[in-house]
Amino acid sequence: MTNKIINTSKINYAMIYDIAIIGAGPGGADSAEFAARQGLSVVLFEKNKVGGVCLNEGCVPTKALLHSAHLYTHASQGKKYALSASNVSLDLGKLMSRKKKILKKLGAGIKLGLNNHNVKLVEAEARLQGKEGDIFNIEAGEEVYKAKHTILATGSEAFVPPIEGLADYGYWTAREALEVEELPESLIVIGAGVIGMEFVSFFSSLGVSVSVVEMQDKVLGAIDREIALEVQKAFEKKGVKFYLSTRVTGVKDGRLQAENSEGTLELEGEKILVSVGRRAITRGLGLDRLEVALSRGAVQTDSYMQTNVKGLYAIGDLTGQSMLAHTATREGVIAVKHIMGQKEEMSYQAIPGIVYCDPEVASVGQTEEELQAKGIDYIVKKVPMTMSGRFVIENEMVNGLCKILTDKAGVILGVHLVGNTSSEILVPAVMAVQDGMTLEQLSSYVFPHPTIAEILRVVAMS
Ligand SMILES: Cc1cc2nc3c(=O)[nH]c(=O)nc-3n(C[C@H](O)[C@H](O)[C@H](O)COP(=O)(O)OP(=O)(O)OC[C@H]3O[C@@H](n4cnc5c(N)ncnc54)[C@H](O)[C@@H]3O)c2cc1C
């Protein structure tokens, strides 16, 4: 451990908090409130805005934009639903103002919740200074705070690979794409993962000509291949061009250079959006002072979210595990419970994964590809979403797909859906996967009619 002389004149001796939390994204802010509700004293540090990436440049703003894009599509295609609307247009300026208003309102709600539960919010960058016995010293602003336990929740940032000529040409990450003031005529999206495809959906819905370059041979990363193919086909119908198994090699004379097994290609796009993944933010946190163990650039934890340092926990994107807001929140609860002496292990078996593109994708549990790789025998049950009356009512000329994977005994191992609004109907599937429910058990519940969720019962009984 590195020794450091502590400037005792700045130490806030008044209080030794039960928990100090660094980072007020969904992981940090939710665990702060949860811990405070349990009667623990909590200090929470945030260097930017409460709500973190999720509220300010991730989950929430993307969905605000996608919602308007979805309404725009519906209004433009009103004829399908017996409506006639002329001159349908989307005012980007007003959309951005609405987005800001939403973020402000939700941010204020988080602050109010923290305040109501007496969480001490320190709006400054924090770093670990060291440990004196079992007590952590944390520097923030001009002060040093003391805590019996510390939870690190500093999140992640966009990873931009070193592509020759890219920086000179200029590029967007999600952050810039969310602040767009004027729609480009054309856009190249590098990376067809979840975030990339949500932007593909937004921009293509508004008439931008979109090309997508992806290294893998499919879109949507780890999402079930059959579902991913449905999404790709839906976007191809809308005119989006996909270059799969293709590697970007550079940007030259305003053109994106790429290569695949057929040779080299050049693409023209007014803007380039880079969306190839995110990496944990570990720098400047003082991790080296406590010799905190990292694994592939992220903080390593056990199933209670403990790091290798006693009393020090890490949650959310910083751990590089699942990079989703709801995972961060759950990991925070696990960490706080462990601090309180309750040993509940984190499980990643039933983490829902949603892609809020149009059509939406919702998924939980294992995919066919994962089961095959593990050599697990499985049964596939699938039906088009059009087996739900409500889906037919709301989705003219769209089929969708609902697929449930079980073991030989009928225990549900994975549920994968494509079609609107599958995000809202996934929760019973999450419960089924988490609780090891069988198809028979799932089909024994009474599902309200007519709802899209009924599709789960239909598949279970098929
Ligand atoms: C475009 C986009 C769309 C997304 N959509 C979804 C979605 O629909 N659903 C979903 O589940 N996930 C989504 N995600 C992922 C989600 O945003 C993250 O998984 C989630 O925000 C992680 O939460 P976190 O608490 O770990 O970290 P973050 O939300 O990143 O918060 C970390 C906080 O720590 C602060 N911080 C960092 N260092 C310090 C320091 N030294 N001192 C004080 N404060 C510090 C940061 O300022 C930040 O506010 C999306 C991400 C992006 C980029």
The ligand as an SDF file (V2000), in Angstrom:
LIG
                    3D

 53 58  0  0  0  0  0  0  0  0999 V2000
  -26.5780    6.4880  -25.0680 C   0  0  0  0  0  0  0  0  0  0  0  0
  -26.7670    5.5220  -23.9310 C   0  0  0  0  0  0  0  0  0  0  0  0
  -27.9900    4.9210  -23.7600 C   0  0  0  0  0  0  0  0  0  0  0  0
  -28.1820    4.0360  -22.7050 C   0  0  0  0  0  0  0  0  0  0  0  0
  -29.4060    3.4570  -22.5440 N   0  0  0  0  0  0  0  0  0  0  0  0
  -29.6040    2.6090  -21.5060 C   0  0  0  0  0  0  0  0  0  0  0  0
  -30.8890    2.0400  -21.2780 C   0  0  0  0  0  0  0  0  0  0  0  0
  -31.8460    2.3170  -22.0050 O   0  0  0  0  0  0  0  0  0  0  0  0
  -31.0520    1.2070  -20.2260 N   0  0  0  0  0  0  0  0  0  0  0  0
  -30.0060    0.8820  -19.3950 C   0  0  0  0  0  0  0  0  0  0  0  0
  -30.2100    0.1140  -18.4580 O   0  0  0  0  0  0  0  0  0  0  0  0
  -28.7760    1.4050  -19.5920 N   0  0  0  0  0  0  0  0  0  0  0  0
  -28.5580    2.2640  -20.6100 C   0  0  0  0  0  0  0  0  0  0  0  0
  -27.3270    2.8260  -20.7830 N   0  0  0  0  0  0  0  0  0  0  0  0
  -26.2560    2.4580  -19.8440 C   0  0  0  0  0  0  0  0  0  0  0  0
  -26.4260    3.2130  -18.5150 C   0  0  0  0  0  0  0  0  0  0  0  0
  -26.4280    4.5930  -18.7570 O   0  0  0  0  0  0  0  0  0  0  0  0
  -25.3110    2.8400  -17.5780 C   0  0  0  0  0  0  0  0  0  0  0  0
  -25.2530    1.4420  -17.4430 O   0  0  0  0  0  0  0  0  0  0  0  0
  -25.5420    3.4540  -16.2060 C   0  0  0  0  0  0  0  0  0  0  0  0
  -25.5820    4.8560  -16.2900 O   0  0  0  0  0  0  0  0  0  0  0  0
  -24.4400    3.0320  -15.2550 C   0  0  0  0  0  0  0  0  0  0  0  0
  -24.7090    3.5790  -14.0150 O   0  0  0  0  0  0  0  0  0  0  0  0
  -23.5310    3.8750  -12.9810 P   0  0  0  0  0  0  0  0  0  0  0  0
  -24.2080    4.3430  -11.7290 O   0  0  0  0  0  0  0  0  0  0  0  0
  -22.6290    2.7180  -12.9030 O   0  0  0  0  0  0  0  0  0  0  0  0
  -22.6650    5.0420  -13.6320 O   0  0  0  0  0  0  0  0  0  0  0  0
  -22.9980    6.4140  -14.3360 P   0  0  0  0  0  0  0  0  0  0  0  0
  -24.4000    6.5650  -14.7000 O   0  0  0  0  0  0  0  0  0  0  0  0
  -21.9740    6.5450  -15.3930 O   0  0  0  0  0  0  0  0  0  0  0  0
  -22.7130    7.4660  -13.1850 O   0  0  0  0  0  0  0  0  0  0  0  0
  -21.4350    7.6480  -12.6520 C   0  0  0  0  0  0  0  0  0  0  0  0
  -21.3650    9.0140  -12.0220 C   0  0  0  0  0  0  0  0  0  0  0  0
  -20.1520    9.1270  -11.3050 O   0  0  0  0  0  0  0  0  0  0  0  0
  -19.6660   10.4460  -11.4380 C   0  0  0  0  0  0  0  0  0  0  0  0
  -18.2350   10.4330  -11.1270 N   0  0  0  0  0  0  0  0  0  0  0  0
  -17.2510    9.8010  -11.8190 C   0  0  0  0  0  0  0  0  0  0  0  0
  -16.0640    9.9720  -11.1930 N   0  0  0  0  0  0  0  0  0  0  0  0
  -16.3120   10.7180  -10.0880 C   0  0  0  0  0  0  0  0  0  0  0  0
  -15.5020   11.2190   -9.0420 C   0  0  0  0  0  0  0  0  0  0  0  0
  -14.2060   10.9640   -8.9870 N   0  0  0  0  0  0  0  0  0  0  0  0
  -16.0730   11.9770   -8.0920 N   0  0  0  0  0  0  0  0  0  0  0  0
  -17.4160   12.2500   -8.1060 C   0  0  0  0  0  0  0  0  0  0  0  0
  -18.2240   11.7940   -9.0700 N   0  0  0  0  0  0  0  0  0  0  0  0
  -17.6880   11.0250  -10.0530 C   0  0  0  0  0  0  0  0  0  0  0  0
  -19.9920   10.7930  -12.8850 C   0  0  0  0  0  0  0  0  0  0  0  0
  -20.0150   12.1970  -13.0870 O   0  0  0  0  0  0  0  0  0  0  0  0
  -21.3640   10.1490  -13.0480 C   0  0  0  0  0  0  0  0  0  0  0  0
  -22.3920   11.0520  -12.7540 O   0  0  0  0  0  0  0  0  0  0  0  0
  -27.1050    3.7430  -21.8140 C   0  0  0  0  0  0  0  0  0  0  0  0
  -25.8700    4.3700  -21.9800 C   0  0  0  0  0  0  0  0  0  0  0  0
  -25.7110    5.2570  -23.0240 C   0  0  0  0  0  0  0  0  0  0  0  0
  -24.3800    5.9280  -23.1780 C   0  0  0  0  0  0  0  0  0  0  0  0
  1  2  1  0
  2  3  1  0
  2 52  2  0
  3  4  2  0
  4  5  1  0
  4 50  1  0
  5  6  2  0
  6  7  1  0
  6 13  1  0
  7  8  2  0
  7  9  1  0
  9 10  1  0
 10 11  2  0
 10 12  1  0
 12 13  2  0
 13 14  1  0
 14 15  1  0
 14 50  1  0
 15 16  1  0
 16 17  1  0
 16 18  1  0
 18 19  1  0
 18 20  1  0
 20 21  1  0
 20 22  1  0
 22 23  1  0
 23 24  1  0
 24 25  2  0
 24 26  1  0
 24 27  1  0
 27 28  1  0
 28 29  2  0
 28 30  1  0
 28 31  1  0
 31 32  1  0
 32 33  1  0
 33 34  1  0
 33 48  1  0
 34 35  1  0
 35 36  1  0
 35 46  1  0
 36 37  1  0
 36 45  1  0
 37 38  2  0
 38 39  1  0
 39 40  1  0
 39 45  2  0
 40 41  1  0
 40 42  2  0
 42 43  1  0
 43 44  2  0
 44 45  1  0
 46 47  1  0
 46 48  1  0
 48 49  1  0
 50 51  2  0
 51 52  1  0
 52 53  1  0
M  END
$$$$
